[in-house]
Amino acid sequence: MYAWLTITGCELLKTARSRTVLVMLFGLPLLLIYILGQVFGSVTSAPARVAVYVEDNGPLRGQIESFWNREDLRAYVRPVWRTSAREVELEVKEGTADYGVVVPAGFSDRVASGGKAEWLAYPGRHEDRNIAARAVASRFLSELNVRLAAIAAYGPEAGPLPSAEADEDIPLVAAVLADAPPGDDALFKGLSAMQYYSAAYLIMFLLFSGMSAGIELLRSRQDGTLSRLYATPHPLPVVIGGWIGSSLALAIVQSAFIVTVTSFAFGVDWGGKFGWIALVCLLTAVASIGLALIVASFARTIQSMQTVYNILTFAMTFVSGGMVVGMGGVIEKLGHWTVNHWANEALRGIMNGETASLGTNVGILSLIAAGLAALTAIRMRKVVDLHA
């Protein structure tokens, strides 16, 4: 035990002295989480800036203006009033407005005479904000057209058209809320963008931390240390166990650091079940060490091992949705064969309080970790025999 602890401590000390490793494993994940959380959080949650020009001076003008200024729609659209259709068109074209709406002259008269209620729309560059503005605008027009159709079919008994003083006659709130584009929590599976990327990049960089055990195996094999270890009084499995122990310890410190900093600095809510989070991180670390040692057992050089392992890690992160959200199709199905998918699903379930599938996700992650550990034991036996 003393020898194992000594080797583990020496390896940790060696890692702590490498600034490059510390920046990559502790600084880089926080930077990526912050940048992606801020960027995607602002994109999905900011209301669409809508340039509006009302040329119509009929009885519906007041109703249109009061509709766009409704407080319950401010989460989705923010109207900016303009004095000409040309202004609206230019702002949308230049990107200073996300969407444009022009209510043409004679709109009220056309609606009153039974014509179809239509506005001029100018979609912008961002489709998510186009959907938001279009959903708000189309509900107003749809309600008018429904009333027109009802009057045409049943006569005056169907009810009057909305007026400037009858704002409450248009029951739009529930419909707009249902049709508006998904915000942070819908797009990122019930989480904020910051939560989503905190889980994804915690798992990805835990996989990177396991690479240190594979690098140490290759380094000792290349410089002849692995062969000379047979002359020491300590069994070779103890030495390899020291490398594994240092990688596990590094992963534990890394997990605690990322979870703590994101909680206090970025306001990430991890769900409070820190025992389960620790278990997910530990199983991920075991799987990463196993994968790294398996790759190292086949590789000839440290550089080739790092290249292959990095490709595997980035590929697993990508197909599991850690880089691009909601890809679907074949890529999403491939993601189910990765460590990242089951670890991320477990962490997301903890974050949003949906613990019904937590046991399944952790169970599958445990099987993956156990399978990789078993393969590692087989490969290490062959590596040891070659240097006996």
KEKE-3310 file (N, C-alpha, C; in steps of 0.2 Angstrom, whole numbers, plus 5000, padded with zeros to 4 digits):
npx = (5004:5010:5019:5011:5004:5015:5019:5008:5007:5019:5017:5006:5012:5021:5012:5006:5016:5016:5012:5005:4996:4988:4982:4975:4966:4960:4958:4954:4941:4932:4933:4927:4915:4909:4910:4902:4890:4886:4885:4875:4865:4861:4857:4846:4837:4835:4823:4815:4819:4809:4805:4792:4780:4766:4755:4742:4727:4715:4701:4707:4720:4724:4722:4731:4743:4743:4742:4756:4763:4760:4762:4764:4770:4783:4793:4796:4795:4801:4795:4800:4796:4794:4794:4792:4790:4801:4811:4809:4812:4826:4832:4830:4837:4850:4853:4850:4838:4828:4817:4804:4789:4775:4761:4749:4742:4724:4721:4712:4700:4700:4699:4686:4678:4677:4688:4704:4715:4730:4748:4763:4778:4795:4807:4821:4839:4841:4834:4827:4823:4815:4804:4799:4794:4785:4776:4770:4764:4756:4746:4738:4733:4727:4717:4709:4705:4698:4687:4682:4678:4669:4659:4655:4649:4639:4634:4630:4628:4639:4648:4657:4670:4687:4690:4699:4697:4694:4703:4704:4697:4704:4710:4725:4736:4739:4740:4751:4761:4762:4766:4778:4796:4807:4815:4830:4828:4820:4827:4839:4836:4828:4836:4847:4858:4870:4870:4869:4881:4890:4889:4892:4905:4912:4912:4919:4932:4935:4937:4949:4958:4960:4970:4983:4987:4989:4999:5010:5012:5017:5028:5036:5038:5045:5057:5063:5060:5049:5054:5064:5058:5055:5066:5064:5058:5044:5029:5024:5010:5007:5014:5008:4996:4998:5000:4987:4980:4984:4979:4965:4964:4967:4956:4946:4949:4948:4935:4928:4933:4928:4914:4912:4917:4909:4897:4897:4903:4897:4884:4878:4866:4867:4859:4860:4862:4875:4882:4878:4882:4896:4898:4895:4905:4916:4914:4915:4928:4935:4931:4938:4951:4953:4950:4961:4972:4970:4971:4984:4991:4991:4997:5012:5020:5020:5015:5007:4998:4991:4985:4976:4968:4963:4956:4946:4940:4935:4926:4917:4911:4906:4896:4888:4881:4888:4894:4886:4869:4855:4856:4850:4844:4855:4867:4864:4859:4872:4878:4873:4881:4892:4903:4901:4887:4879:4884:4882:4868:4864:4869:4862:4849:4850:4852:4839:4830:4824:4824:4820:4825:4838:4845:4845:4854:4866:4868:4871:4882:4890:4892:4899:4911:4915:4917:4927:4937:4939:4944:4956:4963:4966:4973:4984:4990:4996:5005:5013:5018:5026:5037:5043)
npy = (4994:5006:5008:5009:5021:5030:5030:5034:5047:5053:5053:5062:5074:5076:5079:5090:5100:5103:5115:5116:5105:5108:5119:5115:5105:5111:5125:5127:5119:5127:5139:5136:5132:5144:5153:5146:5144:5157:5162:5154:5154:5168:5169:5160:5165:5179:5191:5194:5207:5218:5228:5239:5246:5256:5260:5261:5270:5267:5261:5250:5253:5257:5245:5237:5243:5242:5229:5224:5230:5223:5217:5203:5198:5202:5194:5187:5196:5212:5227:5240:5255:5262:5275:5273:5261:5259:5261:5250:5240:5242:5241:5228:5222:5226:5221:5226:5225:5211:5206:5212:5221:5228:5237:5239:5254:5256:5244:5242:5245:5236:5224:5226:5226:5213:5207:5198:5197:5204:5207:5215:5206:5205:5194:5191:5187:5177:5162:5157:5168:5174:5164:5167:5180:5179:5170:5177:5188:5181:5175:5186:5190:5178:5177:5188:5184:5172:5178:5185:5175:5169:5179:5180:5167:5166:5178:5194:5189:5181:5190:5205:5213:5215:5230:5245:5248:5236:5227:5215:5206:5198:5183:5179:5175:5162:5154:5161:5158:5144:5143:5150:5150:5138:5141:5142:5131:5122:5119:5114:5102:5103:5111:5125:5134:5135:5125:5114:5114:5113:5101:5093:5097:5094:5080:5077:5083:5075:5063:5066:5068:5055:5051:5052:5040:5031:5038:5037:5024:5021:5029:5024:5011:5015:5021:5010:5008:5000:4987:4987:4988:4975:4972:4978:4977:4978:4972:4973:4976:4984:4996:4999:5001:5012:5022:5022:5026:5039:5045:5043:5051:5063:5065:5066:5077:5087:5086:5090:5103:5109:5108:5115:5128:5132:5131:5142:5153:5154:5151:5139:5126:5111:5102:5096:5083:5077:5066:5056:5063:5063:5049:5047:5054:5047:5034:5038:5042:5030:5023:5031:5030:5016:5016:5024:5016:5005:5010:5014:5002:4997:5006:5013:5025:5039:5050:5045:5038:5049:5056:5046:5044:5057:5059:5050:5054:5067:5064:5055:5065:5074:5066:5063:5074:5085:5095:5100:5103:5092:5085:5073:5059:5047:5051:5054:5041:5034:5041:5034:5024:5028:5033:5046:5049:5042:5046:5060:5060:5055:5066:5077:5072:5073:5086:5092:5087:5075:5060:5047:5039:5039:5028:5018:5025:5027:5013:5008:5015:5010:4997:4999:5005:4994:4985:4991:4991:4977:4974:4981:4975:4963:4967:4973:4962:4956:4966:4966:4953:4954:4961:4954)
npz = (5000:5004:4994:4983:4986:4986:4973:4967:4972:4968:4954:4953:4958:4948:4938:4943:4941:4928:4919:4907:4906:4917:4914:4903:4908:4919:4917:4903:4901:4909:4903:4890:4894:4899:4888:4878:4885:4888:4875:4868:4877:4876:4863:4862:4872:4871:4866:4850:4840:4833:4820:4817:4807:4805:4794:4791:4796:4801:4811:4817:4820:4833:4840:4835:4838:4852:4854:4850:4860:4871:4888:4891:4879:4879:4882:4870:4859:4854:4851:4839:4834:4818:4805:4792:4778:4771:4780:4789:4781:4778:4790:4794:4783:4786:4798:4810:4815:4819:4813:4802:4801:4792:4792:4780:4772:4773:4779:4790:4783:4773:4781:4787:4777:4773:4768:4767:4781:4781:4783:4778:4779:4784:4785:4795:4799:4808:4811:4822:4829:4819:4819:4832:4830:4819:4824:4834:4826:4817:4825:4828:4816:4812:4821:4817:4804:4807:4814:4803:4794:4802:4803:4790:4788:4798:4800:4808:4821:4824:4831:4834:4825:4832:4841:4844:4857:4863:4868:4876:4869:4860:4862:4864:4872:4877:4865:4859:4867:4866:4853:4851:4849:4855:4871:4881:4890:4883:4871:4876:4882:4894:4902:4906:4894:4900:4910:4902:4894:4904:4910:4898:4895:4906:4907:4895:4897:4908:4902:4895:4906:4909:4900:4905:4912:4901:4894:4903:4903:4890:4890:4900:4893:4882:4886:4893:4906:4910:4908:4917:4929:4934:4941:4953:4971:4971:4964:4947:4944:4955:4952:4940:4945:4953:4943:4938:4949:4951:4940:4943:4955:4950:4941:4951:4958:4948:4944:4955:4956:4944:4945:4957:4954:4943:4949:4959:4952:4939:4942:4940:4942:4949:4953:4966:4970:4975:4978:4968:4957:4960:4958:4945:4939:4944:4938:4924:4924:4927:4915:4906:4909:4907:4893:4888:4892:4885:4871:4872:4874:4861:4854:4847:4849:4860:4854:4844:4851:4858:4848:4842:4854:4856:4845:4846:4858:4855:4844:4851:4860:4850:4843:4854:4856:4863:4857:4846:4847:4848:4835:4830:4820:4812:4818:4831:4836:4835:4846:4857:4859:4866:4880:4884:4881:4890:4903:4902:4901:4913:4922:4917:4920:4934:4936:4931:4939:4935:4940:4937:4927:4931:4937:4927:4917:4925:4928:4915:4912:4921:4917:4905:4910:4917:4907:4900:4909:4911:4898:4899:4909:4902:4891:4898:4904:4893:4889:4900:4899:4888:4891:4901)
capx = (5000:5014:5023:5006:5003:5021:5019:5002:5009:5024:5013:5002:5016:5023:5006:5005:5021:5015:5007:5001:4991:4984:4978:4970:4961:4956:4956:4950:4934:4929:4932:4923:4908:4907:4909:4896:4884:4884:4883:4869:4860:4858:4854:4840:4832:4834:4817:4816:4819:4804:4804:4785:4777:4758:4753:4735:4725:4708:4700:4711:4727:4725:4722:4738:4749:4742:4744:4763:4766:4757:4768:4765:4773:4789:4798:4797:4796:4802:4794:4803:4792:4797:4790:4791:4791:4808:4815:4809:4816:4833:4834:4831:4843:4857:4853:4849:4831:4827:4811:4800:4781:4772:4754:4748:4736:4718:4721:4706:4694:4700:4696:4679:4674:4677:4695:4709:4719:4737:4753:4770:4783:4802:4811:4828:4844:4841:4828:4824:4819:4809:4799:4796:4790:4780:4771:4766:4761:4751:4741:4734:4730:4723:4711:4705:4703:4693:4681:4679:4675:4663:4654:4653:4645:4634:4631:4632:4628:4646:4652:4660:4678:4690:4691:4705:4695:4692:4710:4704:4693:4708:4713:4731:4742:4741:4742:4758:4766:4762:4769:4784:4801:4810:4820:4835:4827:4818:4832:4844:4833:4826:4842:4849:4864:4876:4870:4870:4888:4894:4889:4895:4912:4915:4913:4924:4938:4937:4940:4956:4962:4962:4975:4989:4989:4991:5005:5015:5014:5021:5034:5040:5040:5050:5063:5065:5058:5045:5058:5068:5054:5055:5071:5062:5054:5037:5026:5022:5004:5007:5017:5003:4990:5000:4998:4979:4978:4985:4974:4959:4964:4967:4949:4942:4950:4946:4927:4926:4935:4924:4907:4912:4918:4903:4891:4898:4905:4893:4877:4875:4862:4869:4853:4860:4863:4882:4884:4877:4887:4903:4898:4895:4912:4921:4913:4918:4936:4937:4931:4943:4958:4953:4951:4968:4977:4969:4974:4992:4994:4992:5001:5020:5023:5016:5011:5001:4992:4987:4981:4970:4964:4960:4951:4940:4936:4931:4921:4912:4908:4902:4890:4883:4878:4891:4896:4880:4863:4849:4857:4846:4846:4860:4872:4861:4860:4879:4880:4871:4887:4898:4903:4898:4880:4876:4886:4878:4861:4864:4870:4856:4843:4851:4851:4832:4826:4821:4829:4817:4830:4845:4848:4847:4860:4872:4869:4874:4889:4894:4894:4904:4917:4917:4919:4934:4942:4941:4949:4962:4967:4968:4979:4990:4993:5000:5010:5018:5022:5031:5042:5045)
capy = (5000:5012:5009:5012:5028:5034:5030:5039:5054:5056:5055:5068:5079:5077:5082:5097:5104:5104:5121:5115:5100:5111:5124:5111:5101:5115:5131:5126:5118:5133:5144:5134:5132:5151:5155:5143:5145:5164:5163:5150:5157:5174:5168:5157:5168:5186:5193:5196:5215:5219:5235:5239:5253:5255:5265:5261:5275:5265:5259:5244:5255:5257:5238:5234:5246:5240:5222:5224:5232:5219:5214:5196:5196:5205:5188:5185:5201:5219:5231:5246:5259:5266:5280:5271:5255:5259:5261:5244:5235:5243:5239:5220:5220:5228:5216:5230:5222:5204:5205:5218:5221:5234:5236:5244:5258:5253:5238:5242:5245:5229:5219:5228:5224:5205:5205:5194:5202:5202:5212:5214:5204:5205:5190:5193:5182:5172:5159:5156:5174:5174:5160:5170:5186:5176:5166:5183:5191:5176:5174:5192:5189:5172:5178:5192:5180:5168:5182:5187:5169:5167:5184:5178:5161:5166:5185:5198:5185:5179:5194:5211:5213:5218:5237:5248:5248:5229:5223:5209:5202:5193:5178:5176:5173:5154:5152:5163:5154:5137:5142:5153:5146:5135:5145:5139:5125:5117:5118:5110:5096:5105:5114:5131:5132:5135:5119:5109:5113:5112:5093:5090:5098:5091:5073:5077:5084:5069:5058:5069:5067:5048:5049:5052:5034:5028:5041:5035:5017:5021:5032:5019:5006:5017:5022:5004:5008:4995:4981:4987:4987:4968:4971:4981:4973:4979:4969:4977:4978:4990:5002:5001:5003:5019:5026:5022:5029:5046:5047:5044:5056:5069:5066:5068:5084:5090:5086:5094:5110:5111:5108:5120:5135:5133:5133:5149:5158:5154:5150:5133:5122:5104:5097:5095:5076:5077:5059:5054:5067:5060:5042:5047:5056:5042:5029:5041:5042:5023:5022:5035:5027:5010:5017:5026:5011:5000:5013:5014:4995:4995:5012:5013:5031:5043:5055:5041:5037:5055:5057:5042:5045:5064:5059:5046:5059:5072:5060:5054:5071:5076:5062:5063:5081:5089:5101:5103:5101:5090:5083:5068:5054:5042:5053:5053:5034:5033:5044:5030:5019:5032:5035:5053:5050:5040:5051:5066:5059:5055:5072:5081:5070:5075:5094:5095:5083:5069:5054:5041:5035:5039:5021:5015:5028:5025:5006:5007:5018:5006:4992:5002:5006:4988:4981:4994:4989:4970:4974:4984:4970:4958:4970:4974:4956:4955:4970:4964:4947:4955:4964:4950)
capz = (5000:5004:4987:4978:4988:4984:4966:4965:4974:4963:4947:4954:4959:4941:4934:4946:4939:4921:4918:4901:4908:4922:4910:4898:4912:4924:4914:4897:4902:4912:4897:4885:4897:4900:4881:4875:4889:4887:4868:4866:4881:4874:4857:4863:4876:4869:4862:4844:4839:4827:4817:4815:4804:4804:4789:4792:4800:4802:4818:4820:4822:4840:4842:4832:4842:4859:4853:4850:4866:4877:4892:4890:4873:4879:4882:4863:4854:4857:4845:4838:4830:4813:4802:4785:4776:4769:4786:4791:4776:4778:4797:4793:4779:4789:4804:4816:4817:4818:4809:4801:4800:4789:4791:4774:4772:4771:4782:4793:4779:4770:4786:4789:4771:4773:4764:4771:4785:4779:4784:4775:4784:4782:4789:4796:4798:4813:4810:4829:4830:4814:4821:4837:4828:4815:4829:4837:4821:4814:4829:4828:4809:4812:4825:4813:4799:4810:4815:4797:4791:4806:4801:4783:4788:4802:4800:4814:4827:4826:4835:4830:4824:4837:4840:4848:4864:4865:4868:4879:4864:4857:4867:4861:4876:4877:4858:4857:4872:4863:4846:4851:4848:4862:4874:4883:4893:4878:4866:4879:4885:4900:4905:4902:4890:4904:4913:4897:4892:4910:4910:4892:4895:4912:4904:4889:4900:4912:4897:4894:4912:4910:4896:4908:4913:4895:4892:4907:4901:4884:4892:4903:4889:4877:4889:4896:4913:4911:4909:4923:4935:4936:4946:4960:4975:4970:4958:4942:4945:4959:4948:4935:4949:4955:4937:4938:4955:4950:4935:4946:4959:4946:4939:4956:4959:4942:4944:4961:4954:4939:4948:4962:4951:4939:4954:4962:4947:4934:4944:4937:4947:4947:4956:4973:4972:4973:4978:4962:4952:4961:4956:4938:4937:4945:4933:4918:4925:4926:4908:4902:4910:4903:4886:4887:4893:4879:4866:4873:4873:4854:4850:4847:4852:4864:4850:4840:4856:4860:4842:4842:4859:4855:4840:4850:4863:4851:4841:4856:4862:4845:4842:4860:4857:4867:4853:4843:4851:4844:4828:4828:4815:4813:4823:4838:4837:4837:4852:4862:4860:4869:4887:4885:4881:4897:4908:4901:4902:4920:4925:4915:4924:4941:4936:4930:4944:4933:4942:4935:4922:4933:4938:4920:4914:4929:4927:4908:4912:4925:4913:4900:4914:4919:4901:4898:4914:4910:4892:4901:4912:4897:4887:4902:4905:4887:4889:4905:4897:4882:4895:4907)
cpx = (5004:5017:5017:5005:5009:5021:5014:5004:5014:5021:5009:5006:5019:5018:5005:5010:5021:5010:5002:4995:4986:4979:4973:4965:4957:4954:4952:4943:4930:4928:4927:4915:4905:4905:4902:4889:4881:4881:4876:4864:4857:4855:4847:4835:4831:4827:4819:4815:4815:4803:4796:4783:4770:4756:4745:4732:4717:4707:4704:4718:4729:4726:4729:4743:4749:4744:4752:4766:4763:4763:4769:4768:4781:4795:4800:4798:4797:4801:4798:4799:4795:4792:4789:4793:4798:4813:4815:4813:4823:4836:4835:4836:4849:4858:4852:4842:4831:4822:4807:4793:4779:4765:4752:4742:4730:4717:4714:4700:4694:4697:4689:4675:4674:4684:4699:4714:4726:4742:4759:4775:4790:4806:4818:4833:4844:4834:4824:4820:4814:4803:4795:4791:4784:4774:4767:4761:4755:4745:4736:4730:4725:4717:4706:4702:4697:4687:4678:4675:4668:4657:4651:4648:4639:4631:4633:4632:4635:4650:4656:4668:4681:4691:4697:4703:4694:4698:4709:4700:4697:4712:4719:4736:4744:4743:4749:4763:4767:4766:4776:4790:4804:4815:4826:4833:4824:4823:4838:4841:4831:4831:4843:4856:4870:4876:4872:4878:4892:4895:4893:4903:4916:4916:4919:4931:4940:4940:4948:4960:4964:4968:4982:4992:4992:4998:5011:5017:5018:5028:5039:5042:5045:5057:5066:5064:5054:5048:5062:5064:5053:5060:5069:5058:5047:5034:5024:5015:5003:5009:5011:4997:4992:4998:4990:4977:4979:4980:4967:4959:4964:4960:4945:4943:4948:4938:4925:4927:4930:4916:4907:4912:4912:4897:4891:4899:4900:4885:4874:4872:4863:4864:4854:4862:4871:4885:4883:4881:4894:4903:4898:4902:4917:4920:4916:4926:4938:4937:4936:4950:4958:4954:4958:4973:4976:4972:4982:4995:4995:4997:5009:5023:5018:5011:5005:4996:4988:4983:4975:4965:4960:4954:4944:4936:4932:4925:4915:4908:4904:4895:4885:4880:4881:4893:4890:4874:4858:4850:4852:4848:4851:4865:4870:4861:4867:4881:4878:4876:4893:4897:4899:4890:4877:4878:4882:4871:4860:4864:4864:4850:4844:4849:4843:4828:4823:4825:4826:4822:4837:4849:4850:4853:4866:4873:4873:4881:4893:4896:4899:4911:4920:4920:4926:4939:4944:4946:4955:4966:4970:4974:4985:4994:4998:5006:5015:5022:5027:5037:5045:5052)
cpy = (5006:5013:5012:5019:5032:5035:5035:5046:5057:5057:5061:5074:5081:5081:5089:5102:5106:5109:5119:5110:5103:5116:5120:5108:5105:5122:5131:5124:5123:5138:5142:5134:5139:5154:5153:5144:5152:5165:5160:5152:5163:5173:5165:5160:5175:5186:5195:5204:5216:5226:5235:5246:5252:5261:5266:5266:5273:5264:5254:5246:5255:5250:5235:5236:5243:5232:5221:5226:5228:5216:5207:5193:5198:5200:5186:5190:5208:5224:5238:5250:5263:5270:5278:5264:5254:5258:5253:5239:5236:5240:5231:5218:5221:5224:5220:5228:5215:5202:5212:5217:5228:5233:5241:5248:5255:5246:5237:5241:5239:5224:5220:5226:5217:5203:5201:5199:5199:5208:5210:5212:5203:5201:5192:5187:5176:5169:5158:5162:5176:5170:5164:5176:5184:5173:5172:5186:5187:5175:5180:5191:5184:5173:5183:5188:5175:5171:5183:5181:5168:5172:5182:5172:5162:5173:5189:5194:5182:5183:5199:5209:5216:5226:5239:5248:5241:5225:5216:5204:5197:5189:5175:5173:5166:5152:5154:5159:5147:5137:5146:5148:5143:5140:5140:5132:5120:5115:5113:5105:5098:5109:5121:5129:5131:5128:5113:5108:5112:5104:5090:5091:5095:5083:5073:5078:5078:5064:5060:5067:5059:5046:5049:5045:5030:5031:5038:5028:5017:5024:5027:5013:5009:5018:5016:5003:5002:4988:4981:4986:4980:4967:4974:4976:4973:4976:4975:4980:4984:4996:5004:5004:5010:5024:5027:5027:5037:5049:5048:5050:5063:5071:5068:5075:5089:5091:5091:5102:5113:5112:5114:5127:5136:5135:5140:5154:5159:5153:5144:5128:5115:5099:5095:5088:5075:5070:5055:5057:5064:5053:5042:5049:5051:5036:5032:5041:5035:5021:5025:5032:5020:5011:5019:5021:5006:5003:5013:5007:4993:5000:5010:5019:5035:5048:5051:5040:5043:5056:5053:5043:5052:5063:5055:5050:5064:5069:5058:5060:5074:5072:5062:5070:5086:5096:5104:5099:5098:5088:5078:5063:5049:5044:5052:5046:5032:5035:5039:5025:5023:5033:5041:5053:5048:5044:5057:5066:5059:5062:5077:5079:5073:5083:5096:5091:5077:5063:5048:5036:5036:5033:5018:5018:5027:5018:5005:5009:5014:5000:4993:5002:4999:4984:4984:4992:4982:4970:4976:4979:4965:4961:4971:4968:4954:4959:4968:4958:4949:4958:4960:4948)
cpz = (5000:4997:4983:4980:4986:4977:4963:4967:4970:4956:4948:4955:4952:4937:4936:4943:4932:4920:4912:4903:4913:4918:4906:4902:4917:4921:4908:4897:4904:4906:4892:4888:4897:4893:4878:4879:4888:4879:4866:4871:4879:4868:4858:4867:4875:4865:4855:4843:4833:4826:4814:4812:4802:4800:4789:4797:4802:4809:4821:4822:4829:4843:4840:4837:4849:4859:4854:4856:4872:4881:4892:4884:4873:4879:4875:4858:4857:4851:4845:4832:4825:4809:4794:4783:4774:4775:4789:4787:4777:4785:4797:4789:4782:4795:4810:4819:4815:4813:4808:4799:4797:4788:4786:4775:4770:4774:4786:4789:4775:4774:4787:4783:4769:4769:4769:4774:4783:4780:4779:4780:4780:4787:4790:4796:4802:4813:4817:4830:4825:4816:4827:4835:4823:4819:4832:4832:4818:4818:4829:4821:4809:4815:4821:4807:4801:4811:4808:4794:4795:4804:4794:4783:4792:4803:4806:4821:4829:4830:4831:4830:4830:4836:4845:4855:4867:4865:4870:4874:4860:4861:4864:4865:4876:4871:4857:4861:4869:4857:4846:4851:4855:4864:4876:4885:4888:4873:4869:4884:4893:4905:4902:4898:4894:4908:4908:4895:4898:4911:4904:4893:4901:4910:4899:4892:4905:4908:4896:4900:4912:4905:4899:4910:4907:4893:4896:4905:4895:4886:4895:4899:4884:4880:4893:4903:4915:4912:4916:4930:4938:4942:4953:4964:4974:4964:4953:4942:4950:4956:4943:4939:4952:4949:4937:4943:4954:4945:4939:4951:4956:4943:4945:4958:4954:4942:4950:4959:4949:4942:4953:4959:4947:4943:4956:4957:4942:4936:4942:4943:4945:4950:4963:4975:4971:4974:4972:4957:4953:4958:4948:4935:4938:4940:4926:4918:4924:4919:4904:4903:4907:4896:4884:4887:4887:4873:4866:4872:4866:4851:4851:4850:4856:4859:4846:4845:4858:4854:4841:4848:4859:4850:4843:4854:4860:4847:4845:4859:4857:4844:4848:4861:4861:4863:4849:4845:4846:4837:4825:4823:4817:4818:4830:4840:4839:4843:4858:4863:4863:4876:4888:4885:4888:4903:4908:4903:4910:4924:4923:4919:4931:4941:4935:4935:4942:4934:4941:4931:4925:4934:4932:4917:4918:4928:4920:4908:4916:4921:4908:4904:4915:4913:4899:4903:4913:4904:4894:4904:4907:4893:4892:4904:4899:4887:4894:4903:4892:4885:4901:4906)
residu = (MET:TYR:ALA:TRP:LEU:THR:ILE:THR:GLY:CYS:GLU:LEU:LEU:LYS:THR:ALA:ARG:SER:ARG:THR:VAL:LEU:VAL:MET:LEU:PHE:GLY:LEU:PRO:LEU:LEU:LEU:ILE:TYR:ILE:LEU:GLY:GLN:VAL:PHE:GLY:SER:VAL:THR:SER:ALA:PRO:ALA:ARG:VAL:ALA:VAL:TYR:VAL:GLU:ASP:ASN:GLY:PRO:LEU:ARG:GLY:GLN:ILE:GLU:SER:PHE:TRP:ASN:ARG:GLU:ASP:LEU:ARG:ALA:TYR:VAL:ARG:PRO:VAL:TRP:ARG:THR:SER:ALA:ARG:GLU:VAL:GLU:LEU:GLU:VAL:LYS:GLU:GLY:THR:ALA:ASP:TYR:GLY:VAL:VAL:VAL:PRO:ALA:GLY:PHE:SER:ASP:ARG:VAL:ALA:SER:GLY:GLY:LYS:ALA:GLU:TRP:LEU:ALA:TYR:PRO:GLY:ARG:HIS:GLU:ASP:ARG:ASN:ILE:ALA:ALA:ARG:ALA:VAL:ALA:SER:ARG:PHE:LEU:SER:GLU:LEU:ASN:VAL:ARG:LEU:ALA:ALA:ILE:ALA:ALA:TYR:GLY:PRO:GLU:ALA:GLY:PRO:LEU:PRO:SER:ALA:GLU:ALA:ASP:GLU:ASP:ILE:PRO:LEU:VAL:ALA:ALA:VAL:LEU:ALA:ASP:ALA:PRO:PRO:GLY:ASP:ASP:ALA:LEU:PHE:LYS:GLY:LEU:SER:ALA:MET:GLN:TYR:TYR:SER:ALA:ALA:TYR:LEU:ILE:MET:PHE:LEU:LEU:PHE:SER:GLY:MET:SER:ALA:GLY:ILE:GLU:LEU:LEU:ARG:SER:ARG:GLN:ASP:GLY:THR:LEU:SER:ARG:LEU:TYR:ALA:THR:PRO:HIS:PRO:LEU:PRO:VAL:VAL:ILE:GLY:GLY:TRP:ILE:GLY:SER:SER:LEU:ALA:LEU:ALA:ILE:VAL:GLN:SER:ALA:PHE:ILE:VAL:THR:VAL:THR:SER:PHE:ALA:PHE:GLY:VAL:ASP:TRP:GLY:GLY:LYS:PHE:GLY:TRP:ILE:ALA:LEU:VAL:CYS:LEU:LEU:THR:ALA:VAL:ALA:SER:ILE:GLY:LEU:ALA:LEU:ILE:VAL:ALA:SER:PHE:ALA:ARG:THR:ILE:GLN:SER:MET:GLN:THR:VAL:TYR:ASN:ILE:LEU:THR:PHE:ALA:MET:THR:PHE:VAL:SER:GLY:GLY:MET:VAL:VAL:GLY:MET:GLY:GLY:VAL:ILE:GLU:LYS:LEU:GLY:HIS:TRP:THR:VAL:ASN:HIS:TRP:ALA:ASN:GLU:ALA:LEU:ARG:GLY:ILE:MET:ASN:GLY:GLU:THR:ALA:SER:LEU:GLY:THR:ASN:VAL:GLY:ILE:LEU:SER:LEU:ILE:ALA:ALA:GLY:LEU:ALA:ALA:LEU:THR:ALA:ILE:ARG:MET:ARG:LYS:VAL:VAL:ASP:LEU:HIS:ALA)
# end
